[in-house]
Amino acid sequence: MTIHIAEGDIAVRTRAIVADLRFLEGPLLPILHEVQREFGYVPQEALPVIAEELNLSRAEVHGVVTFYHDYRDHPAGRHVLKLCRAEACQSMGGDVLAERVKTLLGIDFHQTTLDGAVTLEPVYCLGLCACGPSAMLDGEVYGRVDDQLAAELVAEVCR
């Protein structure tokens, strides 16, 4: 279920977030994190507001949002499953794991299941290089993810 937020509401809520955080040193990243926490993603309508309030160009704000993989430009599913795509995890079977999870969910990276249950995202290092391949489900990290654990994680979020 997608909740529509009026563009004016996005602007008002974004201005409030910026007002609370603008005095931090280097406030752009904390502001973007808070906007994403508030809306579930970083709405395009928020970017010019942030740019204006911080006296930045829209291009600068857009560049930061698109550079960092953690920022989403659309709402995520109720659960977010991230699979490590870094070299250490790939060398431990990460590519096979990714294909298995995509098949189990019926989606590709950056997509959400039709029922809105799960969004699948690639991530480039979860810090478990010695325990690859690794995954993160709703902020909880899992190492040595094999077919069985992958199936269990998918079953857990698709209930």
C-alpha positions as CSV (number, residue, x, y, z in Angstrom):
1,M,0.0,0.0,0.0
2,T,1.5,3.3,-1.1
3,I,0.5,6.4,0.9
4,H,0.4,9.5,-1.2
5,I,2.0,12.6,0.5
6,A,1.1,15.9,-1.0
7,E,4.0,17.9,-2.4
8,G,3.2,20.8,0.0
9,D,3.3,18.5,3.0
10,I,6.7,17.2,1.8
11,A,8.0,20.7,1.6
12,V,6.7,21.7,5.0
13,R,8.0,18.6,6.7
14,T,11.4,18.8,5.0
15,R,11.8,22.5,6.0
16,A,11.1,21.4,9.6
17,I,13.8,18.7,9.4
18,V,16.3,21.2,7.9
19,A,15.5,23.7,10.6
20,D,16.3,21.2,13.3
21,L,19.5,20.0,11.8
22,R,20.9,22.8,9.7
23,F,23.3,24.0,12.4
24,L,25.2,20.7,12.5
25,E,28.6,20.7,10.9
26,G,28.1,19.1,7.5
27,P,24.3,18.9,7.9
28,L,23.4,17.5,4.5
29,L,23.8,13.8,5.2
30,P,22.0,13.9,8.6
31,I,19.2,15.9,6.9
32,L,18.9,13.3,4.1
33,H,18.9,10.5,6.6
34,E,16.1,12.2,8.6
35,V,14.1,12.9,5.5
36,Q,14.3,9.2,4.5
37,R,13.4,8.2,8.0
38,E,10.4,10.5,7.9
39,F,9.0,9.5,4.5
40,G,10.6,6.1,4.0
41,Y,12.6,7.5,1.0
42,V,14.0,10.8,-0.2
43,P,11.2,12.4,-2.3
44,Q,12.3,14.4,-5.3
45,E,10.1,17.2,-4.0
46,A,12.4,17.5,-1.0
47,L,15.6,18.1,-2.9
48,P,14.9,21.7,-4.0
49,V,13.7,22.5,-0.5
50,I,16.9,21.2,1.0
51,A,19.1,23.0,-1.6
52,E,17.3,26.3,-0.9
53,E,17.5,26.0,2.9
54,L,21.2,25.0,2.8
55,N,22.2,27.5,0.0
56,L,23.3,24.6,-2.2
57,S,22.5,23.9,-5.8
58,R,19.9,21.3,-6.6
59,A,22.7,19.4,-8.5
60,E,24.8,19.2,-5.3
61,V,21.9,17.7,-3.3
62,H,20.9,15.4,-6.1
63,G,24.6,14.3,-6.5
64,V,24.8,13.3,-2.8
65,V,21.5,11.4,-2.9
66,T,22.5,9.4,-6.0
67,F,26.0,8.8,-4.8
68,Y,25.1,7.0,-1.6
69,H,23.3,3.7,-2.1
70,D,21.4,3.9,1.2
71,Y,19.1,6.7,-0.1
72,R,16.0,5.5,-1.9
73,D,14.0,7.6,-4.4
74,H,10.8,5.5,-3.8
75,P,9.3,3.8,-0.8
76,A,10.7,0.5,0.3
77,G,8.7,-2.6,1.2
78,R,7.8,-3.4,4.8
79,H,11.1,-5.3,5.0
80,V,14.4,-4.5,3.3
81,L,16.8,-7.3,2.5
82,K,20.3,-6.2,1.5
83,L,22.8,-8.6,0.0
84,C,26.5,-7.9,0.1
85,R,28.0,-7.5,-3.4
86,A,31.6,-6.8,-2.4
87,E,34.4,-8.9,-3.7
88,A,34.9,-10.9,-0.5
89,C,31.3,-12.1,-0.4
90,Q,31.3,-12.7,-4.2
91,S,34.3,-15.0,-3.8
92,M,32.4,-17.0,-1.2
93,G,29.3,-17.6,-3.4
94,G,27.6,-14.2,-3.2
95,D,26.6,-14.3,-6.9
96,V,24.9,-17.7,-6.5
97,L,23.2,-16.5,-3.3
98,A,22.0,-13.3,-5.1
99,E,20.4,-15.3,-7.9
100,R,18.8,-17.7,-5.4
101,V,17.3,-14.8,-3.4
102,K,16.1,-13.1,-6.6
103,T,14.4,-16.3,-7.7
104,L,12.8,-16.9,-4.3
105,L,11.4,-13.4,-4.2
106,G,10.6,-13.1,-7.9
107,I,12.3,-9.7,-8.1
108,D,15.6,-8.1,-9.0
109,F,17.8,-5.7,-7.1
110,H,16.1,-2.3,-6.4
111,Q,12.7,-3.8,-6.7
112,T,9.9,-4.6,-4.3
113,T,7.7,-7.6,-4.3
114,L,4.2,-7.0,-5.7
115,D,2.6,-7.4,-2.2
116,G,5.0,-4.7,-0.8
117,A,6.5,-7.1,1.6
118,V,10.2,-7.0,0.6
119,T,12.6,-4.7,-1.1
120,L,15.9,-6.3,-2.3
121,E,18.9,-4.0,-2.4
122,P,22.6,-4.6,-3.1
123,V,25.1,-3.2,-0.6
124,Y,28.8,-3.0,-1.0
125,C,30.2,-4.3,2.2
126,L,28.5,-5.1,5.5
127,G,31.8,-5.6,7.3
128,L,31.6,-9.4,7.6
129,C,34.2,-10.1,5.0
130,A,35.5,-13.2,6.9
131,C,31.9,-14.6,7.1
132,G,30.7,-14.1,3.6
133,P,28.4,-14.2,1.9
134,S,26.5,-11.8,4.1
135,A,23.1,-10.2,4.2
136,M,21.2,-7.6,6.3
137,L,17.5,-8.0,7.0
138,D,15.8,-4.9,8.5
139,G,19.1,-3.9,10.1
140,E,20.1,-7.3,11.4
141,V,23.3,-8.7,9.8
142,Y,23.7,-12.4,8.9
143,G,27.0,-14.1,7.9
144,R,27.7,-17.3,6.1
145,V,24.4,-17.1,4.3
146,D,23.7,-20.4,2.5
147,D,20.7,-21.6,0.6
148,Q,18.9,-22.8,3.7
149,L,19.4,-19.5,5.6
150,A,18.4,-17.5,2.5
151,A,15.2,-19.5,2.2
152,E,14.5,-19.0,6.0
153,L,15.0,-15.2,5.7
154,V,12.8,-15.0,2.6
155,A,10.1,-17.1,4.3
156,E,10.2,-14.9,7.4
157,V,9.5,-11.7,5.5
158,C,7.0,-13.2,3.1
159,R,4.6,-14.4,5.7
